[in-house]
Amino acid sequence: METQKPQDYALTELPAEPAAEPGCAECLSLVVARRNARSSGDHSAASDRNVELRHHQAAAH
Ligand SMILES: [Zn+2]
């Protein structure tokens, strides 16, 4: 059920969001969870995922 949106759609709301490191499953799962939270209107959960992503990237990359 993917809609055809431009790839930079999410960048218009929060430019400073961390992106997944290529090949890292943990980054990917956090980015997917963030997108799911946002698409269901749960912006506080989405911002929690950003916090987790930053912590993970600081520790693991
Ligand atoms: Zn990672």
N, CA, C, O and the ligand as a Tripos MOL2 file, in Angstrom:
@<TRIPOS>MOLECULE
protein
  245   243    62     0     0
PROTEIN
NO_CHARGES

@<TRIPOS>ATOM
      1 N           0.8380   -1.2080    0.0000 N.3       1 MET1
      2 CA          0.0000    0.0000    0.0000 C.3       1 MET1
      3 C           0.8720    1.2580    0.0000 C.2       1 MET1
      4 O           0.5380    2.2480    0.6500 O.2       1 MET1
      5 N           1.9760    1.2160   -0.7210 N.am      2 GLU2
      6 CA          2.8270    2.4040   -0.8310 C.3       2 GLU2
      7 C           2.1820    3.4340   -1.7520 C.2       2 GLU2
      8 O           1.7480    3.1090   -2.8570 O.2       2 GLU2
      9 N           2.1260    4.6610   -1.2890 N.am      3 THR3
     10 CA          1.6570    5.7310   -2.1690 C.3       3 THR3
     11 C           2.8580    6.3680   -2.8390 C.2       3 THR3
     12 O           3.9830    6.2620   -2.3510 O.2       3 THR3
     13 N           2.6190    7.0190   -3.9410 N.am      4 GLN4
     14 CA          3.7170    7.5960   -4.7180 C.3       4 GLN4
     15 C           3.9950    9.0130   -4.2330 C.2       4 GLN4
     16 O           3.4630    9.9850   -4.7690 O.2       4 GLN4
     17 N           4.8270    9.1090   -3.2230 N.am      5 LYS5
     18 CA          5.2110   10.4200   -2.7210 C.3       5 LYS5
     19 C           6.6720   10.6660   -3.0610 C.2       5 LYS5
     20 O           7.4400    9.7150   -3.2120 O.2       5 LYS5
     21 N           7.0580   11.8990   -3.1800 N.am      6 PRO6
     22 CA          8.4850   12.1720   -3.4090 C.3       6 PRO6
     23 C           9.3240   11.6700   -2.2460 C.2       6 PRO6
     24 O           8.8690   11.6780   -1.1020 O.2       6 PRO6
     25 N          10.5400   11.2360   -2.5250 N.am      7 GLN7
     26 CA         11.4300   10.6940   -1.5000 C.3       7 GLN7
     27 C          11.7360   11.6960   -0.3860 C.2       7 GLN7
     28 O          11.9770   11.2970    0.7530 O.2       7 GLN7
     29 N          11.7300   12.9600   -0.6960 N.am      8 ASP8
     30 CA         12.0960   13.9560    0.3210 C.3       8 ASP8
     31 C          10.8820   14.4730    1.0890 C.2       8 ASP8
     32 O          10.9610   15.5060    1.7550 O.2       8 ASP8
     33 N           9.7740   13.7680    1.0010 N.am      9 TYR9
     34 CA          8.5540   14.1920    1.6790 C.3       9 TYR9
     35 C           8.7650   14.4370    3.1680 C.2       9 TYR9
     36 O           8.3440   15.4700    3.6900 O.2       9 TYR9
     37 N           9.4220   13.4880    3.8660 N.am     10 ALA10
     38 CA          9.6010   13.6050    5.3140 C.3      10 ALA10
     39 C          10.5340   14.7530    5.6900 C.2      10 ALA10
     40 O          10.4530   15.2840    6.7980 O.2      10 ALA10
     41 N          11.4060   15.1300    4.7860 N.am     11 LEU11
     42 CA         12.3760   16.1710    5.1020 C.3      11 LEU11
     43 C          11.7280   17.5360    5.2790 C.2      11 LEU11
     44 O          12.3220   18.4310    5.8800 O.2      11 LEU11
     45 N          10.5180   17.7010    4.7620 N.am     12 THR12
     46 CA          9.8840   19.0100    4.8710 C.3      12 THR12
     47 C           9.4360   19.3050    6.2920 C.2      12 THR12
     48 O           9.2350   20.4680    6.6400 O.2      12 THR12
     49 N           9.2710   18.2600    7.1370 N.am     13 GLU13
     50 CA          8.8090   18.5560    8.4890 C.3      13 GLU13
     51 C           9.9400   18.6510    9.5170 C.2      13 GLU13
     52 O           9.9000   19.5040   10.4050 O.2      13 GLU13
     53 N          10.9370   17.7870    9.4020 N.am     14 LEU14
     54 CA         12.0240   17.8060   10.3880 C.3      14 LEU14
     55 C          13.3610   17.5370    9.6960 C.2      14 LEU14
     56 O          13.7620   16.3800    9.5640 O.2      14 LEU14
     57 N          14.0440   18.5710    9.2610 N.am     15 PRO15
     58 CA         15.2610   18.3740    8.4880 C.3      15 PRO15
     59 C          16.3920   17.7020    9.2520 C.2      15 PRO15
     60 O          17.2670   17.0990    8.6290 O.2      15 PRO15
     61 N          16.4070   17.7830   10.5770 N.am     16 ALA16
     62 CA         17.5480   17.2900   11.3530 C.3      16 ALA16
     63 C          17.4160   15.8280   11.7690 C.2      16 ALA16
     64 O          18.2070   15.3450   12.5780 O.2      16 ALA16
     65 N          16.4330   15.1210   11.2300 N.am     17 GLU17
     66 CA         16.2580   13.7290   11.6350 C.3      17 GLU17
     67 C          17.4140   12.8530   11.1880 C.2      17 GLU17
     68 O          17.9050   12.9910   10.0680 O.2      17 GLU17
     69 N          17.8530   11.9420   12.0670 N.am     18 PRO18
     70 CA         18.9020   11.0000   11.6720 C.3      18 PRO18
     71 C          18.3920   10.0130   10.6370 C.2      18 PRO18
     72 O          17.2280    9.6120   10.6530 O.2      18 PRO18
     73 N          19.2870    9.6300    9.7360 N.am     19 ALA19
     74 CA         18.9440    8.6400    8.7160 C.3      19 ALA19
     75 C          19.5980    7.3150    9.0740 C.2      19 ALA19
     76 O          20.5680    7.2790    9.8320 O.2      19 ALA19
     77 N          19.0640    6.2180    8.5250 N.am     20 ALA20
     78 CA         19.6400    4.8970    8.7740 C.3      20 ALA20
     79 C          21.0130    4.7820    8.1300 C.2      20 ALA20
     80 O          21.2280    5.2650    7.0180 O.2      20 ALA20
     81 N          21.9470    4.1370    8.8370 N.am     21 GLU21
     82 CA         23.2140    3.7560    8.2200 C.3      21 GLU21
     83 C          22.9490    2.6000    7.2610 C.2      21 GLU21
     84 O          22.2550    1.6460    7.6130 O.2      21 GLU21
     85 N          23.5000    2.6820    6.0470 N.am     22 PRO22
     86 CA         23.2870    1.5720    5.1080 C.3      22 PRO22
     87 C          23.7690    0.2520    5.6890 C.2      22 PRO22
     88 O          24.8790    0.1720    6.2160 O.2      22 PRO22
     89 N          22.9410   -0.7820    5.5960 N.am     23 GLY23
     90 CA         23.3390   -2.1120    6.0380 C.3      23 GLY23
     91 C          23.1410   -2.3870    7.5090 C.2      23 GLY23
     92 O          23.4290   -3.4940    7.9650 O.2      23 GLY23
     93 N          22.6530   -1.4040    8.2810 N.am     24 CYS24
     94 CA         22.4560   -1.6340    9.7140 C.3      24 CYS24
     95 C          20.9860   -1.9320    9.9820 C.2      24 CYS24
     96 O          20.1230   -1.0770    9.7840 O.2      24 CYS24
     97 N          20.7130   -3.1540   10.4340 N.am     25 ALA25
     98 CA         19.3300   -3.5810   10.6580 C.3      25 ALA25
     99 C          18.6760   -2.7880   11.7850 C.2      25 ALA25
    100 O          17.4760   -2.5180   11.7420 O.2      25 ALA25
    101 N          19.4620   -2.4160   12.7900 N.am     26 GLU26
    102 CA         18.8860   -1.6810   13.9210 C.3      26 GLU26
    103 C          18.4680   -0.2670   13.5040 C.2      26 GLU26
    104 O          17.3830    0.1940   13.8590 O.2      26 GLU26
    105 N          19.3240    0.4070   12.7580 N.am     27 CYS27
    106 CA         18.9410    1.7110   12.2040 C.3      27 CYS27
    107 C          17.6740    1.5790   11.3790 C.2      27 CYS27
    108 O          16.7340    2.3610   11.5220 O.2      27 CYS27
    109 N          17.6660    0.5820   10.5190 N.am     28 LEU28
    110 CA         16.5300    0.4170    9.6210 C.3      28 LEU28
    111 C          15.2450    0.2070   10.4070 C.2      28 LEU28
    112 O          14.2140    0.7960   10.0840 O.2      28 LEU28
    113 N          15.3030   -0.6320   11.4380 N.am     29 SER29
    114 CA         14.0730   -0.9100   12.1740 C.3      29 SER29
    115 C          13.5850    0.3430   12.9080 C.2      29 SER29
    116 O          12.3790    0.5570   13.0270 O.2      29 SER29
    117 N          14.5110    1.1700   13.4010 N.am     30 LEU30
    118 CA         14.0980    2.4050   14.0700 C.3      30 LEU30
    119 C          13.5080    3.4050   13.0760 C.2      30 LEU30
    120 O          12.5310    4.0880   13.3830 O.2      30 LEU30
    121 N          14.1010    3.4870   11.8930 N.am     31 VAL31
    122 CA         13.5700    4.3930   10.8730 C.3      31 VAL31
    123 C          12.1780    3.9480   10.4200 C.2      31 VAL31
    124 O          11.2880    4.7730   10.2110 O.2      31 VAL31
    125 N          12.0050    2.6380   10.2740 N.am     32 VAL32
    126 CA         10.6900    2.1130    9.8830 C.3      32 VAL32
    127 C           9.6660    2.3850   10.9900 C.2      32 VAL32
    128 O           8.5390    2.7930   10.7110 O.2      32 VAL32
    129 N          10.0620    2.1600   12.2330 N.am     33 ALA33
    130 CA          9.1540    2.4150   13.3550 C.3      33 ALA33
    131 C           8.7820    3.8990   13.4350 C.2      33 ALA33
    132 O           7.6410    4.2510   13.7350 O.2      33 ALA33
    133 N           9.7670    4.7600   13.1610 N.am     34 ARG34
    134 CA          9.4930    6.1990   13.1630 C.3      34 ARG34
    135 C           8.4720    6.5590   12.0820 C.2      34 ARG34
    136 O           7.5400    7.3270   12.3200 O.2      34 ARG34
    137 N           8.6640    5.9940   10.9060 N.am     35 ARG35
    138 CA          7.7490    6.2910    9.8090 C.3      35 ARG35
    139 C           6.3400    5.7720   10.1230 C.2      35 ARG35
    140 O           5.3460    6.4420    9.8420 O.2      35 ARG35
    141 N           6.2680    4.5800   10.7030 N.am     36 ASN36
    142 CA          4.9560    4.0200   11.0550 C.3      36 ASN36
    143 C           4.2630    4.8750   12.1120 C.2      36 ASN36
    144 O           3.0640    5.1360   12.0170 O.2      36 ASN36
    145 N           5.0210    5.3110   13.1180 N.am     37 ALA37
    146 CA          4.4480    6.1540   14.1650 C.3      37 ALA37
    147 C           3.9090    7.4470   13.5710 C.2      37 ALA37
    148 O           2.8070    7.8880   13.8990 O.2      37 ALA37
    149 N           4.7060    8.0460   12.6900 N.am     38 ARG38
    150 CA          4.2690    9.3140   12.1030 C.3      38 ARG38
    151 C           3.0440    9.1120   11.2190 C.2      38 ARG38
    152 O           2.1290    9.9360   11.2170 O.2      38 ARG38
    153 N           3.0290    8.0190   10.4740 N.am     39 SER39
    154 CA          1.9000    7.8320    9.5720 C.3      39 SER39
    155 C           0.6150    7.5410   10.3340 C.2      39 SER39
    156 O          -0.4780    7.7270    9.7980 O.2      39 SER39
    157 N           0.7330    7.0860   11.5850 N.am     40 SER40
    158 CA         -0.4790    6.9170   12.3930 C.3      40 SER40
    159 C          -0.7480    8.1360   13.2680 C.2      40 SER40
    160 O          -1.6280    8.0990   14.1280 O.2      40 SER40
    161 N          -0.0020    9.2110   13.0570 N.am     41 GLY41
    162 CA         -0.2770   10.4680   13.7450 C.3      41 GLY41
    163 C           0.3490   10.5670   15.1240 C.2      41 GLY41
    164 O           0.0650   11.5040   15.8700 O.2      41 GLY41
    165 N           1.2120    9.5910   15.4760 N.am     42 ASP42
    166 CA          1.8240    9.5860   16.8100 C.3      42 ASP42
    167 C           3.1970   10.2540   16.7650 C.2      42 ASP42
    168 O           4.2250    9.5820   16.6820 O.2      42 ASP42
    169 N           3.1970   11.5780   16.8210 N.am     43 HIS43
    170 CA          4.4570   12.3090   16.6580 C.3      43 HIS43
    171 C           5.3600   12.2030   17.8700 C.2      43 HIS43
    172 O           6.5780   12.3220   17.7350 O.2      43 HIS43
    173 N           4.8000   11.9830   19.0510 N.am     44 SER44
    174 CA          5.6820   11.8170   20.2090 C.3      44 SER44
    175 C           6.4180   10.4860   20.1270 C.2      44 SER44
    176 O           7.5890   10.4070   20.5000 O.2      44 SER44
    177 N           5.7520    9.4410   19.6460 N.am     45 ALA45
    178 CA          6.4440    8.1640   19.4260 C.3      45 ALA45
    179 C           7.4970    8.3170   18.3470 C.2      45 ALA45
    180 O           8.5890    7.7610   18.4660 O.2      45 ALA45
    181 N           7.1920    9.0560   17.3020 N.am     46 ALA46
    182 CA          8.1720    9.2800   16.2340 C.3      46 ALA46
    183 C           9.3990    9.9890   16.7850 C.2      46 ALA46
    184 O          10.5230    9.6390   16.4240 O.2      46 ALA46
    185 N           9.2110   10.9690   17.6450 N.am     47 SER47
    186 CA         10.3710   11.6650   18.1750 C.3      47 SER47
    187 C          11.1270   10.8060   19.1820 C.2      47 SER47
    188 O          12.3390   10.9610   19.3290 O.2      47 SER47
    189 N          10.4380    9.9050   19.8770 N.am     48 ASP48
    190 CA         11.1350    8.9150   20.7180 C.3      48 ASP48
    191 C          12.0580    8.0350   19.8810 C.2      48 ASP48
    192 O          13.1740    7.7190   20.2930 O.2      48 ASP48
    193 N          11.5780    7.6420   18.7010 N.am     49 ARG49
    194 CA         12.4150    6.8050   17.8230 C.3      49 ARG49
    195 C          13.6540    7.5790   17.3790 C.2      49 ARG49
    196 O          14.7260    6.9920   17.2300 O.2      49 ARG49
    197 N          13.5190    8.8960   17.1640 N.am     50 ASN50
    198 CA         14.6910    9.6940   16.8050 C.3      50 ASN50
    199 C          15.7120    9.7140   17.9290 C.2      50 ASN50
    200 O          16.9160    9.6450   17.6820 O.2      50 ASN50
    201 N          15.2310    9.8080   19.1660 N.am     51 VAL51
    202 CA         16.1390    9.7750   20.3120 C.3      51 VAL51
    203 C          16.8760    8.4320   20.3650 C.2      51 VAL51
    204 O          18.0910    8.3860   20.5550 O.2      51 VAL51
    205 N          16.1240    7.3440   20.1940 N.am     52 GLU52
    206 CA         16.7440    6.0150   20.1870 C.3      52 GLU52
    207 C          17.7390    5.8700   19.0490 C.2      52 GLU52
    208 O          18.8070    5.2800   19.2170 O.2      52 GLU52
    209 N          17.3900    6.4040   17.9040 N.am     53 LEU53
    210 CA         18.2680    6.3140   16.7370 C.3      53 LEU53
    211 C          19.5720    7.0670   16.9910 C.2      53 LEU53
    212 O          20.6480    6.5740   16.6530 O.2      53 LEU53
    213 N          19.4840    8.2450   17.5800 N.am     54 ARG54
    214 CA         20.6970    9.0130   17.8660 C.3      54 ARG54
    215 C          21.5700    8.2750   18.8920 C.2      54 ARG54
    216 O          22.7900    8.2130   18.7480 O.2      54 ARG54
    217 N          20.9340    7.7220   19.9220 N.am     55 HIS55
    218 CA         21.7070    6.9700   20.9280 C.3      55 HIS55
    219 C          22.3710    5.7560   20.3050 C.2      55 HIS55
    220 O          23.5520    5.4950   20.5350 O.2      55 HIS55
    221 N          21.6010    5.0130   19.5120 N.am     56 HIS56
    222 CA         22.1470    3.8500   18.8390 C.3      56 HIS56
    223 C          23.3160    4.2310   17.9460 C.2      56 HIS56
    224 O          24.3500    3.5640   17.9550 O.2      56 HIS56
    225 N          23.1560    5.3070   17.1700 N.am     57 GLN57
    226 CA         24.2250    5.6860   16.2410 C.3      57 GLN57
    227 C          25.4550    6.2000   16.9750 C.2      57 GLN57
    228 O          26.5830    5.9880   16.5270 O.2      57 GLN57
    229 N          25.2430    6.8710   18.0950 N.am     58 ALA58
    230 CA         26.3910    7.3240   18.8770 C.3      58 ALA58
    231 C          27.1590    6.1380   19.4510 C.2      58 ALA58
    232 O          28.3840    6.1810   19.5670 O.2      58 ALA58
    233 N          26.4300    5.0760   19.8110 N.am     59 ALA59
    234 CA         27.0550    3.9080   20.4230 C.3      59 ALA59
    235 C          27.6330    2.9340   19.4050 C.2      59 ALA59
    236 O          28.6590    2.3050   19.6640 O.2      59 ALA59
    237 N          26.9910    2.8030   18.2600 N.am     60 ALA60
    238 CA         27.2960    1.7040   17.3480 C.3      60 ALA60
    239 C          27.9950    2.1290   16.0650 C.2      60 ALA60
    240 O          28.4810    1.2680   15.3320 O.2      60 ALA60
    241 N          28.0630    3.4250   15.7640 N.am     61 HIS61
    242 CA         28.6410    3.8250   14.4720 C.3      61 HIS61
    243 C          29.7920    4.8050   14.6570 C.2      61 HIS61
    244 O          30.3920    5.2450   13.6770 O.2      61 HIS61
    245 ZN         22.7350    1.4590   13.1780 Zn       62 ZN62
@<TRIPOS>BOND
     1     1     2 1
     2     2     3 1
     3     3     4 2
     4     3     5 am
     5     5     6 1
     6     6     7 1
     7     7     8 2
     8     7     9 am
     9     9    10 1
    10    10    11 1
    11    11    12 2
    12    11    13 am
    13    13    14 1
    14    14    15 1
    15    15    16 2
    16    15    17 am
    17    17    18 1
    18    18    19 1
    19    19    20 2
    20    19    21 am
    21    21    22 1
    22    22    23 1
    23    23    24 2
    24    23    25 am
    25    25    26 1
    26    26    27 1
    27    27    28 2
    28    27    29 am
    29    29    30 1
    30    30    31 1
    31    31    32 2
    32    31    33 am
    33    33    34 1
    34    34    35 1
    35    35    36 2
    36    35    37 am
    37    37    38 1
    38    38    39 1
    39    39    40 2
    40    39    41 am
    41    41    42 1
    42    42    43 1
    43    43    44 2
    44    43    45 am
    45    45    46 1
    46    46    47 1
    47    47    48 2
    48    47    49 am
    49    49    50 1
    50    50    51 1
    51    51    52 2
    52    51    53 am
    53    53    54 1
    54    54    55 1
    55    55    56 2
    56    55    57 am
    57    57    58 1
    58    58    59 1
    59    59    60 2
    60    59    61 am
    61    61    62 1
    62    62    63 1
    63    63    64 2
    64    63    65 am
    65    65    66 1
    66    66    67 1
    67    67    68 2
    68    67    69 am
    69    69    70 1
    70    70    71 1
    71    71    72 2
    72    71    73 am
    73    73    74 1
    74    74    75 1
    75    75    76 2
    76    75    77 am
    77    77    78 1
    78    78    79 1
    79    79    80 2
    80    79    81 am
    81    81    82 1
    82    82    83 1
    83    83    84 2
    84    83    85 am
    85    85    86 1
    86    86    87 1
    87    87    88 2
    88    87    89 am
    89    89    90 1
    90    90    91 1
    91    91    92 2
    92    91    93 am
    93    93    94 1
    94    94    95 1
    95    95    96 2
    96    95    97 am
    97    97    98 1
    98    98    99 1
    99    99   100 2
   100    99   101 am
   101   101   102 1
   102   102   103 1
   103   103   104 2
   104   103   105 am
   105   105   106 1
   106   106   107 1
   107   107   108 2
   108   107   109 am
   109   109   110 1
   110   110   111 1
   111   111   112 2
   112   111   113 am
   113   113   114 1
   114   114   115 1
   115   115   116 2
   116   115   117 am
   117   117   118 1
   118   118   119 1
   119   119   120 2
   120   119   121 am
   121   121   122 1
   122   122   123 1
   123   123   124 2
   124   123   125 am
   125   125   126 1
   126   126   127 1
   127   127   128 2
   128   127   129 am
   129   129   130 1
   130   130   131 1
   131   131   132 2
   132   131   133 am
   133   133   134 1
   134   134   135 1
   135   135   136 2
   136   135   137 am
   137   137   138 1
   138   138   139 1
   139   139   140 2
   140   139   141 am
   141   141   142 1
   142   142   143 1
   143   143   144 2
   144   143   145 am
   145   145   146 1
   146   146   147 1
   147   147   148 2
   148   147   149 am
   149   149   150 1
   150   150   151 1
   151   151   152 2
   152   151   153 am
   153   153   154 1
   154   154   155 1
   155   155   156 2
   156   155   157 am
   157   157   158 1
   158   158   159 1
   159   159   160 2
   160   159   161 am
   161   161   162 1
   162   162   163 1
   163   163   164 2
   164   163   165 am
   165   165   166 1
   166   166   167 1
   167   167   168 2
   168   167   169 am
   169   169   170 1
   170   170   171 1
   171   171   172 2
   172   171   173 am
   173   173   174 1
   174   174   175 1
   175   175   176 2
   176   175   177 am
   177   177   178 1
   178   178   179 1
   179   179   180 2
   180   179   181 am
   181   181   182 1
   182   182   183 1
   183   183   184 2
   184   183   185 am
   185   185   186 1
   186   186   187 1
   187   187   188 2
   188   187   189 am
   189   189   190 1
   190   190   191 1
   191   191   192 2
   192   191   193 am
   193   193   194 1
   194   194   195 1
   195   195   196 2
   196   195   197 am
   197   197   198 1
   198   198   199 1
   199   199   200 2
   200   199   201 am
   201   201   202 1
   202   202   203 1
   203   203   204 2
   204   203   205 am
   205   205   206 1
   206   206   207 1
   207   207   208 2
   208   207   209 am
   209   209   210 1
   210   210   211 1
   211   211   212 2
   212   211   213 am
   213   213   214 1
   214   214   215 1
   215   215   216 2
   216   215   217 am
   217   217   218 1
   218   218   219 1
   219   219   220 2
   220   219   221 am
   221   221   222 1
   222   222   223 1
   223   223   224 2
   224   223   225 am
   225   225   226 1
   226   226   227 1
   227   227   228 2
   228   227   229 am
   229   229   230 1
   230   230   231 1
   231   231   232 2
   232   231   233 am
   233   233   234 1
   234   234   235 1
   235   235   236 2
   236   235   237 am
   237   237   238 1
   238   238   239 1
   239   239   240 2
   240   239   241 am
   241   241   242 1
   242   242   243 1
   243   243   244 2
@<TRIPOS>SUBSTRUCTURE
     1 MET1         2 RESIDUE 1 A MET
     2 GLU2         6 RESIDUE 1 A GLU
     3 THR3        10 RESIDUE 1 A THR
     4 GLN4        14 RESIDUE 1 A GLN
     5 LYS5        18 RESIDUE 1 A LYS
     6 PRO6        22 RESIDUE 1 A PRO
     7 GLN7        26 RESIDUE 1 A GLN
     8 ASP8        30 RESIDUE 1 A ASP
     9 TYR9        34 RESIDUE 1 A TYR
    10 ALA10       38 RESIDUE 1 A ALA
    11 LEU11       42 RESIDUE 1 A LEU
    12 THR12       46 RESIDUE 1 A THR
    13 GLU13       50 RESIDUE 1 A GLU
    14 LEU14       54 RESIDUE 1 A LEU
    15 PRO15       58 RESIDUE 1 A PRO
    16 ALA16       62 RESIDUE 1 A ALA
    17 GLU17       66 RESIDUE 1 A GLU
    18 PRO18       70 RESIDUE 1 A PRO
    19 ALA19       74 RESIDUE 1 A ALA
    20 ALA20       78 RESIDUE 1 A ALA
    21 GLU21       82 RESIDUE 1 A GLU
    22 PRO22       86 RESIDUE 1 A PRO
    23 GLY23       90 RESIDUE 1 A GLY
    24 CYS24       94 RESIDUE 1 A CYS
    25 ALA25       98 RESIDUE 1 A ALA
    26 GLU26      102 RESIDUE 1 A GLU
    27 CYS27      106 RESIDUE 1 A CYS
    28 LEU28      110 RESIDUE 1 A LEU
    29 SER29      114 RESIDUE 1 A SER
    30 LEU30      118 RESIDUE 1 A LEU
    31 VAL31      122 RESIDUE 1 A VAL
    32 VAL32      126 RESIDUE 1 A VAL
    33 ALA33      130 RESIDUE 1 A ALA
    34 ARG34      134 RESIDUE 1 A ARG
    35 ARG35      138 RESIDUE 1 A ARG
    36 ASN36      142 RESIDUE 1 A ASN
    37 ALA37      146 RESIDUE 1 A ALA
    38 ARG38      150 RESIDUE 1 A ARG
    39 SER39      154 RESIDUE 1 A SER
    40 SER40      158 RESIDUE 1 A SER
    41 GLY41      162 RESIDUE 1 A GLY
    42 ASP42      166 RESIDUE 1 A ASP
    43 HIS43      170 RESIDUE 1 A HIS
    44 SER44      174 RESIDUE 1 A SER
    45 ALA45      178 RESIDUE 1 A ALA
    46 ALA46      182 RESIDUE 1 A ALA
    47 SER47      186 RESIDUE 1 A SER
    48 ASP48      190 RESIDUE 1 A ASP
    49 ARG49      194 RESIDUE 1 A ARG
    50 ASN50      198 RESIDUE 1 A ASN
    51 VAL51      202 RESIDUE 1 A VAL
    52 GLU52      206 RESIDUE 1 A GLU
    53 LEU53      210 RESIDUE 1 A LEU
    54 ARG54      214 RESIDUE 1 A ARG
    55 HIS55      218 RESIDUE 1 A HIS
    56 HIS56      222 RESIDUE 1 A HIS
    57 GLN57      226 RESIDUE 1 A GLN
    58 ALA58      230 RESIDUE 1 A ALA
    59 ALA59      234 RESIDUE 1 A ALA
    60 ALA60      238 RESIDUE 1 A ALA
    61 HIS61      242 RESIDUE 1 A HIS
    62 ZN62       245 GROUP 0 **** ****
